[in-house]
Amino acid sequence: MSHNRSVSNEHQIEQVTLGNGRRVSIRPICRSDSQLEKDLIEDLSPETRRDRFIGGSCKASQKLIELLTDNDHQIHEAFIALCTSDHAQRAVATAHYAVDADGQACECAVVVRDDWQGLGLGRLMLKRLIDCAKEQGLQRIYSIESADNKRVQTFARSMGFVCKADPKDYTLLTYTLNLQGNPPTNGYDSASKEAGINLG
């Protein structure tokens, strides 16, 4: 995987070549990405959509899209990974976090289009969120997942997240990374690479 950072007038863009040679551009999300975000959600498989929205068959409503593309870089941080196909761009992954009211922690979510999973893109997107949360001085980053979401377990733990059951709801698990502790591993193994697709 190779990286090439370039800065435009609007936002910083990172060009990434994944292990199989596929290329993506990663940059902060903006309001004009609403259709790209909507198309990504609608193209997810039922399983991936269920994992992303914790059991719901979430529709890409206008209200949801507005929320996901309202990136103020303070309360809400978000990135989008884009590929070019037939001279048109499409979103293949997004990553978001929202800062809690106390300003100490943020809840994160990462999703990768089904046909781009298993390439390390989810790991890369999550790493960008972690780096931003650290720069913002946050103490923790966490994700609330369905206990049935087996795919996230190896991935989250390989990134240094600690899993705890929700004492109020046994169907949910919370994965938390202490941002003041040791940095998450960048190593790959076959299990984490296969699972590295969805957090949130």
Biotite code that builds the C-alpha atoms (Angstrom):
import biotite.structure as struc

atoms = struc.array([
    struc.Atom([0.000, 0.000, 0.000], chain_id="A", res_id=1, res_name="MET", atom_name="CA", element="C"),
    struc.Atom([1.473, 3.337, -1.017], chain_id="A", res_id=2, res_name="SER", atom_name="CA", element="C"),
    struc.Atom([0.462, 6.854, -0.082], chain_id="A", res_id=3, res_name="HIS", atom_name="CA", element="C"),
    struc.Atom([0.850, 10.224, -1.770], chain_id="A", res_id=4, res_name="ASN", atom_name="CA", element="C"),
    struc.Atom([-0.501, 13.286, -0.014], chain_id="A", res_id=5, res_name="ARG", atom_name="CA", element="C"),
    struc.Atom([-1.444, 16.374, -2.017], chain_id="A", res_id=6, res_name="SER", atom_name="CA", element="C"),
    struc.Atom([-3.256, 19.515, -0.889], chain_id="A", res_id=7, res_name="VAL", atom_name="CA", element="C"),
    struc.Atom([-5.865, 21.317, -2.968], chain_id="A", res_id=8, res_name="SER", atom_name="CA", element="C"),
    struc.Atom([-7.504, 24.634, -2.207], chain_id="A", res_id=9, res_name="ASN", atom_name="CA", element="C"),
    struc.Atom([-10.550, 22.853, -0.775], chain_id="A", res_id=10, res_name="GLU", atom_name="CA", element="C"),
    struc.Atom([-9.163, 19.965, 1.205], chain_id="A", res_id=11, res_name="HIS", atom_name="CA", element="C"),
    struc.Atom([-6.293, 17.598, 1.713], chain_id="A", res_id=12, res_name="GLN", atom_name="CA", element="C"),
    struc.Atom([-6.356, 14.573, -0.555], chain_id="A", res_id=13, res_name="ILE", atom_name="CA", element="C"),
    struc.Atom([-4.493, 11.327, 0.017], chain_id="A", res_id=14, res_name="GLU", atom_name="CA", element="C"),
    struc.Atom([-3.924, 9.063, -2.973], chain_id="A", res_id=15, res_name="GLN", atom_name="CA", element="C"),
    struc.Atom([-3.649, 5.423, -1.890], chain_id="A", res_id=16, res_name="VAL", atom_name="CA", element="C"),
    struc.Atom([-2.751, 2.291, -3.840], chain_id="A", res_id=17, res_name="THR", atom_name="CA", element="C"),
    struc.Atom([-4.125, -0.770, -2.074], chain_id="A", res_id=18, res_name="LEU", atom_name="CA", element="C"),
    struc.Atom([-2.440, -4.156, -2.003], chain_id="A", res_id=19, res_name="GLY", atom_name="CA", element="C"),
    struc.Atom([-4.233, -5.426, -5.101], chain_id="A", res_id=20, res_name="ASN", atom_name="CA", element="C"),
    struc.Atom([-3.346, -2.348, -7.141], chain_id="A", res_id=21, res_name="GLY", atom_name="CA", element="C"),
    struc.Atom([-6.694, -0.582, -6.774], chain_id="A", res_id=22, res_name="ARG", atom_name="CA", element="C"),
    struc.Atom([-6.356, 3.153, -6.278], chain_id="A", res_id=23, res_name="ARG", atom_name="CA", element="C"),
    struc.Atom([-8.497, 5.411, -4.091], chain_id="A", res_id=24, res_name="VAL", atom_name="CA", element="C"),
    struc.Atom([-8.493, 9.056, -3.100], chain_id="A", res_id=25, res_name="SER", atom_name="CA", element="C"),
    struc.Atom([-9.261, 9.818, 0.537], chain_id="A", res_id=26, res_name="ILE", atom_name="CA", element="C"),
    struc.Atom([-10.329, 13.274, 1.683], chain_id="A", res_id=27, res_name="ARG", atom_name="CA", element="C"),
    struc.Atom([-12.655, 14.954, 4.181], chain_id="A", res_id=28, res_name="PRO", atom_name="CA", element="C"),
    struc.Atom([-16.362, 14.709, 3.409], chain_id="A", res_id=29, res_name="ILE", atom_name="CA", element="C"),
    struc.Atom([-18.209, 17.876, 2.421], chain_id="A", res_id=30, res_name="CYS", atom_name="CA", element="C"),
    struc.Atom([-21.826, 18.846, 1.720], chain_id="A", res_id=31, res_name="ARG", atom_name="CA", element="C"),
    struc.Atom([-21.433, 18.295, -2.022], chain_id="A", res_id=32, res_name="SER", atom_name="CA", element="C"),
    struc.Atom([-20.767, 14.582, -1.360], chain_id="A", res_id=33, res_name="ASP", atom_name="CA", element="C"),
    struc.Atom([-24.398, 13.887, -0.471], chain_id="A", res_id=34, res_name="SER", atom_name="CA", element="C"),
    struc.Atom([-25.133, 11.846, -3.598], chain_id="A", res_id=35, res_name="GLN", atom_name="CA", element="C"),
    struc.Atom([-21.904, 9.864, -3.239], chain_id="A", res_id=36, res_name="LEU", atom_name="CA", element="C"),
    struc.Atom([-22.772, 9.033, 0.386], chain_id="A", res_id=37, res_name="GLU", atom_name="CA", element="C"),
    struc.Atom([-26.338, 8.108, -0.571], chain_id="A", res_id=38, res_name="LYS", atom_name="CA", element="C"),
    struc.Atom([-25.194, 5.814, -3.382], chain_id="A", res_id=39, res_name="ASP", atom_name="CA", element="C"),
    struc.Atom([-22.709, 4.061, -1.098], chain_id="A", res_id=40, res_name="LEU", atom_name="CA", element="C"),
    struc.Atom([-25.359, 3.306, 1.536], chain_id="A", res_id=41, res_name="ILE", atom_name="CA", element="C"),
    struc.Atom([-27.839, 2.075, -1.039], chain_id="A", res_id=42, res_name="GLU", atom_name="CA", element="C"),
    struc.Atom([-25.230, -0.191, -2.667], chain_id="A", res_id=43, res_name="ASP", atom_name="CA", element="C"),
    struc.Atom([-24.312, -1.978, 0.580], chain_id="A", res_id=44, res_name="LEU", atom_name="CA", element="C"),
    struc.Atom([-25.369, -5.586, 0.967], chain_id="A", res_id=45, res_name="SER", atom_name="CA", element="C"),
    struc.Atom([-28.112, -6.258, 3.549], chain_id="A", res_id=46, res_name="PRO", atom_name="CA", element="C"),
    struc.Atom([-25.505, -7.771, 5.905], chain_id="A", res_id=47, res_name="GLU", atom_name="CA", element="C"),
    struc.Atom([-23.123, -4.829, 5.674], chain_id="A", res_id=48, res_name="THR", atom_name="CA", element="C"),
    struc.Atom([-25.969, -2.333, 6.044], chain_id="A", res_id=49, res_name="ARG", atom_name="CA", element="C"),
    struc.Atom([-27.238, -4.222, 9.095], chain_id="A", res_id=50, res_name="ARG", atom_name="CA", element="C"),
    struc.Atom([-23.779, -4.099, 10.685], chain_id="A", res_id=51, res_name="ASP", atom_name="CA", element="C"),
    struc.Atom([-23.349, -0.397, 9.902], chain_id="A", res_id=52, res_name="ARG", atom_name="CA", element="C"),
    struc.Atom([-26.723, 0.607, 11.319], chain_id="A", res_id=53, res_name="PHE", atom_name="CA", element="C"),
    struc.Atom([-26.899, -2.025, 14.095], chain_id="A", res_id=54, res_name="ILE", atom_name="CA", element="C"),
    struc.Atom([-29.637, -4.234, 12.824], chain_id="A", res_id=55, res_name="GLY", atom_name="CA", element="C"),
    struc.Atom([-31.644, -1.667, 10.920], chain_id="A", res_id=56, res_name="GLY", atom_name="CA", element="C"),
    struc.Atom([-32.407, -1.723, 7.213], chain_id="A", res_id=57, res_name="SER", atom_name="CA", element="C"),
    struc.Atom([-31.579, 1.964, 7.182], chain_id="A", res_id=58, res_name="CYS", atom_name="CA", element="C"),
    struc.Atom([-32.760, 4.010, 4.238], chain_id="A", res_id=59, res_name="LYS", atom_name="CA", element="C"),
    struc.Atom([-30.575, 6.808, 2.943], chain_id="A", res_id=60, res_name="ALA", atom_name="CA", element="C"),
    struc.Atom([-33.033, 9.550, 3.858], chain_id="A", res_id=61, res_name="SER", atom_name="CA", element="C"),
    struc.Atom([-32.284, 13.184, 3.116], chain_id="A", res_id=62, res_name="GLN", atom_name="CA", element="C"),
    struc.Atom([-32.027, 13.864, 6.862], chain_id="A", res_id=63, res_name="LYS", atom_name="CA", element="C"),
    struc.Atom([-29.463, 11.068, 7.341], chain_id="A", res_id=64, res_name="LEU", atom_name="CA", element="C"),
    struc.Atom([-27.381, 12.207, 4.366], chain_id="A", res_id=65, res_name="ILE", atom_name="CA", element="C"),
    struc.Atom([-27.377, 15.788, 5.625], chain_id="A", res_id=66, res_name="GLU", atom_name="CA", element="C"),
    struc.Atom([-26.201, 14.571, 9.010], chain_id="A", res_id=67, res_name="LEU", atom_name="CA", element="C"),
    struc.Atom([-23.415, 12.437, 7.532], chain_id="A", res_id=68, res_name="LEU", atom_name="CA", element="C"),
    struc.Atom([-22.105, 15.191, 5.262], chain_id="A", res_id=69, res_name="THR", atom_name="CA", element="C"),
    struc.Atom([-22.245, 17.970, 7.876], chain_id="A", res_id=70, res_name="ASP", atom_name="CA", element="C"),
    struc.Atom([-18.514, 17.858, 8.549], chain_id="A", res_id=71, res_name="ASN", atom_name="CA", element="C"),
    struc.Atom([-17.490, 20.758, 10.807], chain_id="A", res_id=72, res_name="ASP", atom_name="CA", element="C"),
    struc.Atom([-14.120, 19.178, 11.806], chain_id="A", res_id=73, res_name="HIS", atom_name="CA", element="C"),
    struc.Atom([-14.906, 19.825, 15.475], chain_id="A", res_id=74, res_name="GLN", atom_name="CA", element="C"),
    struc.Atom([-17.996, 17.953, 16.623], chain_id="A", res_id=75, res_name="ILE", atom_name="CA", element="C"),
    struc.Atom([-18.171, 15.825, 13.481], chain_id="A", res_id=76, res_name="HIS", atom_name="CA", element="C"),
    struc.Atom([-15.203, 14.543, 11.457], chain_id="A", res_id=77, res_name="GLU", atom_name="CA", element="C"),
    struc.Atom([-15.665, 12.431, 8.359], chain_id="A", res_id=78, res_name="ALA", atom_name="CA", element="C"),
    struc.Atom([-13.661, 11.049, 5.438], chain_id="A", res_id=79, res_name="PHE", atom_name="CA", element="C"),
    struc.Atom([-14.632, 9.544, 2.121], chain_id="A", res_id=80, res_name="ILE", atom_name="CA", element="C"),
    struc.Atom([-12.665, 7.175, -0.115], chain_id="A", res_id=81, res_name="ALA", atom_name="CA", element="C"),
    struc.Atom([-13.322, 7.555, -3.829], chain_id="A", res_id=82, res_name="LEU", atom_name="CA", element="C"),
    struc.Atom([-12.462, 5.543, -6.908], chain_id="A", res_id=83, res_name="CYS", atom_name="CA", element="C"),
    struc.Atom([-12.852, 6.545, -10.545], chain_id="A", res_id=84, res_name="THR", atom_name="CA", element="C"),
    struc.Atom([-14.758, 4.218, -12.842], chain_id="A", res_id=85, res_name="SER", atom_name="CA", element="C"),
    struc.Atom([-15.888, 5.044, -16.390], chain_id="A", res_id=86, res_name="ASP", atom_name="CA", element="C"),
    struc.Atom([-14.728, 8.636, -15.844], chain_id="A", res_id=87, res_name="HIS", atom_name="CA", element="C"),
    struc.Atom([-17.070, 9.003, -12.857], chain_id="A", res_id=88, res_name="ALA", atom_name="CA", element="C"),
    struc.Atom([-16.301, 8.963, -9.145], chain_id="A", res_id=89, res_name="GLN", atom_name="CA", element="C"),
    struc.Atom([-18.003, 6.690, -6.663], chain_id="A", res_id=90, res_name="ARG", atom_name="CA", element="C"),
    struc.Atom([-17.606, 6.322, -2.915], chain_id="A", res_id=91, res_name="ALA", atom_name="CA", element="C"),
    struc.Atom([-16.174, 3.001, -1.745], chain_id="A", res_id=92, res_name="VAL", atom_name="CA", element="C"),
    struc.Atom([-15.754, 3.794, 1.971], chain_id="A", res_id=93, res_name="ALA", atom_name="CA", element="C"),
    struc.Atom([-16.639, 6.391, 4.570], chain_id="A", res_id=94, res_name="THR", atom_name="CA", element="C"),
    struc.Atom([-15.495, 7.012, 8.125], chain_id="A", res_id=95, res_name="ALA", atom_name="CA", element="C"),
    struc.Atom([-17.162, 9.255, 10.699], chain_id="A", res_id=96, res_name="HIS", atom_name="CA", element="C"),
    struc.Atom([-16.883, 10.264, 14.309], chain_id="A", res_id=97, res_name="TYR", atom_name="CA", element="C"),
    struc.Atom([-19.063, 12.468, 16.492], chain_id="A", res_id=98, res_name="ALA", atom_name="CA", element="C"),
    struc.Atom([-17.740, 14.015, 19.697], chain_id="A", res_id=99, res_name="VAL", atom_name="CA", element="C"),
    struc.Atom([-19.671, 13.351, 22.913], chain_id="A", res_id=100, res_name="ASP", atom_name="CA", element="C"),
    struc.Atom([-21.238, 16.234, 24.816], chain_id="A", res_id=101, res_name="ALA", atom_name="CA", element="C"),
    struc.Atom([-18.460, 16.149, 27.425], chain_id="A", res_id=102, res_name="ASP", atom_name="CA", element="C"),
    struc.Atom([-15.799, 16.707, 24.762], chain_id="A", res_id=103, res_name="GLY", atom_name="CA", element="C"),
    struc.Atom([-13.726, 13.786, 26.029], chain_id="A", res_id=104, res_name="GLN", atom_name="CA", element="C"),
    struc.Atom([-14.613, 10.949, 23.644], chain_id="A", res_id=105, res_name="ALA", atom_name="CA", element="C"),
    struc.Atom([-16.096, 10.308, 20.227], chain_id="A", res_id=106, res_name="CYS", atom_name="CA", element="C"),
    struc.Atom([-18.198, 7.564, 18.695], chain_id="A", res_id=107, res_name="GLU", atom_name="CA", element="C"),
    struc.Atom([-16.937, 6.291, 15.349], chain_id="A", res_id=108, res_name="CYS", atom_name="CA", element="C"),
    struc.Atom([-18.277, 4.365, 12.375], chain_id="A", res_id=109, res_name="ALA", atom_name="CA", element="C"),
    struc.Atom([-16.481, 3.017, 9.313], chain_id="A", res_id=110, res_name="VAL", atom_name="CA", element="C"),
    struc.Atom([-18.043, 1.224, 6.375], chain_id="A", res_id=111, res_name="VAL", atom_name="CA", element="C"),
    struc.Atom([-16.523, -0.169, 3.185], chain_id="A", res_id=112, res_name="VAL", atom_name="CA", element="C"),
    struc.Atom([-18.421, -1.143, 0.043], chain_id="A", res_id=113, res_name="ARG", atom_name="CA", element="C"),
    struc.Atom([-18.740, -4.929, -0.142], chain_id="A", res_id=114, res_name="ASP", atom_name="CA", element="C"),
    struc.Atom([-16.602, -5.398, -3.261], chain_id="A", res_id=115, res_name="ASP", atom_name="CA", element="C"),
    struc.Atom([-13.780, -3.350, -1.673], chain_id="A", res_id=116, res_name="TRP", atom_name="CA", element="C"),
    struc.Atom([-13.649, -5.247, 1.608], chain_id="A", res_id=117, res_name="GLN", atom_name="CA", element="C"),
    struc.Atom([-10.642, -7.278, 2.705], chain_id="A", res_id=118, res_name="GLY", atom_name="CA", element="C"),
    struc.Atom([-8.098, -4.867, 1.177], chain_id="A", res_id=119, res_name="LEU", atom_name="CA", element="C"),
    struc.Atom([-7.125, -2.943, 4.302], chain_id="A", res_id=120, res_name="GLY", atom_name="CA", element="C"),
    struc.Atom([-9.206, 0.115, 3.398], chain_id="A", res_id=121, res_name="LEU", atom_name="CA", element="C"),
    struc.Atom([-11.309, -0.064, 6.561], chain_id="A", res_id=122, res_name="GLY", atom_name="CA", element="C"),
    struc.Atom([-8.135, -0.078, 8.653], chain_id="A", res_id=123, res_name="ARG", atom_name="CA", element="C"),
    struc.Atom([-6.795, 2.923, 6.772], chain_id="A", res_id=124, res_name="LEU", atom_name="CA", element="C"),
    struc.Atom([-10.008, 4.905, 7.195], chain_id="A", res_id=125, res_name="MET", atom_name="CA", element="C"),
    struc.Atom([-10.176, 4.128, 10.921], chain_id="A", res_id=126, res_name="LEU", atom_name="CA", element="C"),
    struc.Atom([-6.549, 5.180, 11.343], chain_id="A", res_id=127, res_name="LYS", atom_name="CA", element="C"),
    struc.Atom([-7.417, 8.585, 9.880], chain_id="A", res_id=128, res_name="ARG", atom_name="CA", element="C"),
    struc.Atom([-10.199, 8.990, 12.453], chain_id="A", res_id=129, res_name="LEU", atom_name="CA", element="C"),
    struc.Atom([-7.874, 7.961, 15.277], chain_id="A", res_id=130, res_name="ILE", atom_name="CA", element="C"),
    struc.Atom([-5.216, 10.450, 14.173], chain_id="A", res_id=131, res_name="ASP", atom_name="CA", element="C"),
    struc.Atom([-7.775, 13.279, 13.983], chain_id="A", res_id=132, res_name="CYS", atom_name="CA", element="C"),
    struc.Atom([-9.231, 12.424, 17.387], chain_id="A", res_id=133, res_name="ALA", atom_name="CA", element="C"),
    struc.Atom([-5.738, 12.510, 18.904], chain_id="A", res_id=134, res_name="LYS", atom_name="CA", element="C"),
    struc.Atom([-4.984, 15.862, 17.273], chain_id="A", res_id=135, res_name="GLU", atom_name="CA", element="C"),
    struc.Atom([-8.226, 17.212, 18.715], chain_id="A", res_id=136, res_name="GLN", atom_name="CA", element="C"),
    struc.Atom([-7.121, 16.118, 22.186], chain_id="A", res_id=137, res_name="GLY", atom_name="CA", element="C"),
    struc.Atom([-9.861, 13.550, 22.728], chain_id="A", res_id=138, res_name="LEU", atom_name="CA", element="C"),
    struc.Atom([-9.312, 10.865, 25.353], chain_id="A", res_id=139, res_name="GLN", atom_name="CA", element="C"),
    struc.Atom([-11.155, 7.923, 23.787], chain_id="A", res_id=140, res_name="ARG", atom_name="CA", element="C"),
    struc.Atom([-12.680, 6.740, 20.549], chain_id="A", res_id=141, res_name="ILE", atom_name="CA", element="C"),
    struc.Atom([-15.324, 4.027, 20.635], chain_id="A", res_id=142, res_name="TYR", atom_name="CA", element="C"),
    struc.Atom([-17.857, 2.134, 18.553], chain_id="A", res_id=143, res_name="SER", atom_name="CA", element="C"),
    struc.Atom([-21.086, 0.458, 19.659], chain_id="A", res_id=144, res_name="ILE", atom_name="CA", element="C"),
    struc.Atom([-21.695, -2.799, 17.780], chain_id="A", res_id=145, res_name="GLU", atom_name="CA", element="C"),
    struc.Atom([-24.219, -5.592, 17.716], chain_id="A", res_id=146, res_name="SER", atom_name="CA", element="C"),
    struc.Atom([-22.989, -8.637, 19.607], chain_id="A", res_id=147, res_name="ALA", atom_name="CA", element="C"),
    struc.Atom([-23.913, -10.596, 16.479], chain_id="A", res_id=148, res_name="ASP", atom_name="CA", element="C"),
    struc.Atom([-21.388, -8.686, 14.380], chain_id="A", res_id=149, res_name="ASN", atom_name="CA", element="C"),
    struc.Atom([-18.588, -11.240, 14.397], chain_id="A", res_id=150, res_name="LYS", atom_name="CA", element="C"),
    struc.Atom([-16.669, -9.581, 11.561], chain_id="A", res_id=151, res_name="ARG", atom_name="CA", element="C"),
    struc.Atom([-15.739, -6.559, 13.635], chain_id="A", res_id=152, res_name="VAL", atom_name="CA", element="C"),
    struc.Atom([-14.237, -8.388, 16.608], chain_id="A", res_id=153, res_name="GLN", atom_name="CA", element="C"),
    struc.Atom([-10.827, -9.392, 15.226], chain_id="A", res_id=154, res_name="THR", atom_name="CA", element="C"),
    struc.Atom([-10.481, -6.142, 13.337], chain_id="A", res_id=155, res_name="PHE", atom_name="CA", element="C"),
    struc.Atom([-11.211, -3.896, 16.325], chain_id="A", res_id=156, res_name="ALA", atom_name="CA", element="C"),
    struc.Atom([-8.928, -5.843, 18.635], chain_id="A", res_id=157, res_name="ARG", atom_name="CA", element="C"),
    struc.Atom([-6.110, -5.773, 16.073], chain_id="A", res_id=158, res_name="SER", atom_name="CA", element="C"),
    struc.Atom([-6.402, -1.974, 16.138], chain_id="A", res_id=159, res_name="MET", atom_name="CA", element="C"),
    struc.Atom([-6.037, -1.907, 19.912], chain_id="A", res_id=160, res_name="GLY", atom_name="CA", element="C"),
    struc.Atom([-9.695, -1.545, 20.884], chain_id="A", res_id=161, res_name="PHE", atom_name="CA", element="C"),
    struc.Atom([-10.947, -3.177, 24.083], chain_id="A", res_id=162, res_name="VAL", atom_name="CA", element="C"),
    struc.Atom([-14.360, -4.837, 24.039], chain_id="A", res_id=163, res_name="CYS", atom_name="CA", element="C"),
    struc.Atom([-16.896, -4.572, 26.860], chain_id="A", res_id=164, res_name="LYS", atom_name="CA", element="C"),
    struc.Atom([-20.501, -5.713, 27.077], chain_id="A", res_id=165, res_name="ALA", atom_name="CA", element="C"),
    struc.Atom([-23.191, -3.120, 27.571], chain_id="A", res_id=166, res_name="ASP", atom_name="CA", element="C"),
    struc.Atom([-24.597, -3.767, 31.089], chain_id="A", res_id=167, res_name="PRO", atom_name="CA", element="C"),
    struc.Atom([-27.934, -2.281, 30.012], chain_id="A", res_id=168, res_name="LYS", atom_name="CA", element="C"),
    struc.Atom([-28.272, -4.247, 26.769], chain_id="A", res_id=169, res_name="ASP", atom_name="CA", element="C"),
    struc.Atom([-26.640, -7.667, 26.338], chain_id="A", res_id=170, res_name="TYR", atom_name="CA", element="C"),
    struc.Atom([-27.138, -7.447, 22.544], chain_id="A", res_id=171, res_name="THR", atom_name="CA", element="C"),
    struc.Atom([-24.594, -4.641, 22.263], chain_id="A", res_id=172, res_name="LEU", atom_name="CA", element="C"),
    struc.Atom([-20.816, -4.466, 22.660], chain_id="A", res_id=173, res_name="LEU", atom_name="CA", element="C"),
    struc.Atom([-18.677, -1.336, 23.001], chain_id="A", res_id=174, res_name="THR", atom_name="CA", element="C"),
    struc.Atom([-15.174, -1.276, 21.502], chain_id="A", res_id=175, res_name="TYR", atom_name="CA", element="C"),
    struc.Atom([-13.010, 1.473, 23.008], chain_id="A", res_id=176, res_name="THR", atom_name="CA", element="C"),
    struc.Atom([-9.511, 2.735, 22.250], chain_id="A", res_id=177, res_name="LEU", atom_name="CA", element="C"),
    struc.Atom([-7.689, 4.872, 24.811], chain_id="A", res_id=178, res_name="ASN", atom_name="CA", element="C"),
    struc.Atom([-6.062, 7.585, 22.711], chain_id="A", res_id=179, res_name="LEU", atom_name="CA", element="C"),
    struc.Atom([-3.534, 8.373, 25.410], chain_id="A", res_id=180, res_name="GLN", atom_name="CA", element="C"),
    struc.Atom([-2.249, 4.796, 25.515], chain_id="A", res_id=181, res_name="GLY", atom_name="CA", element="C"),
    struc.Atom([-0.181, 2.780, 23.058], chain_id="A", res_id=182, res_name="ASN", atom_name="CA", element="C"),
    struc.Atom([-0.835, 3.469, 19.363], chain_id="A", res_id=183, res_name="PRO", atom_name="CA", element="C"),
    struc.Atom([-2.848, 0.865, 17.455], chain_id="A", res_id=184, res_name="PRO", atom_name="CA", element="C"),
    struc.Atom([-0.938, -1.787, 15.582], chain_id="A", res_id=185, res_name="THR", atom_name="CA", element="C"),
    struc.Atom([-0.366, -1.361, 11.872], chain_id="A", res_id=186, res_name="ASN", atom_name="CA", element="C"),
    struc.Atom([0.375, -5.037, 11.366], chain_id="A", res_id=187, res_name="GLY", atom_name="CA", element="C"),
    struc.Atom([-1.723, -7.247, 9.148], chain_id="A", res_id=188, res_name="TYR", atom_name="CA", element="C"),
    struc.Atom([-2.662, -10.849, 9.610], chain_id="A", res_id=189, res_name="ASP", atom_name="CA", element="C"),
    struc.Atom([-4.997, -12.880, 7.460], chain_id="A", res_id=190, res_name="SER", atom_name="CA", element="C"),
    struc.Atom([-7.823, -12.766, 9.983], chain_id="A", res_id=191, res_name="ALA", atom_name="CA", element="C"),
    struc.Atom([-7.750, -9.022, 10.597], chain_id="A", res_id=192, res_name="SER", atom_name="CA", element="C"),
    struc.Atom([-7.308, -8.264, 6.916], chain_id="A", res_id=193, res_name="LYS", atom_name="CA", element="C"),
    struc.Atom([-10.372, -10.326, 6.113], chain_id="A", res_id=194, res_name="GLU", atom_name="CA", element="C"),
    struc.Atom([-12.355, -8.665, 8.885], chain_id="A", res_id=195, res_name="ALA", atom_name="CA", element="C"),
    struc.Atom([-11.060, -5.166, 8.233], chain_id="A", res_id=196, res_name="GLY", atom_name="CA", element="C"),
    struc.Atom([-14.228, -3.813, 6.715], chain_id="A", res_id=197, res_name="ILE", atom_name="CA", element="C"),
    struc.Atom([-16.716, -2.468, 9.192], chain_id="A", res_id=198, res_name="ASN", atom_name="CA", element="C"),
    struc.Atom([-16.551, -0.656, 12.470], chain_id="A", res_id=199, res_name="LEU", atom_name="CA", element="C"),
    struc.Atom([-19.832, 0.952, 13.304], chain_id="A", res_id=200, res_name="GLY", atom_name="CA", element="C"),
])
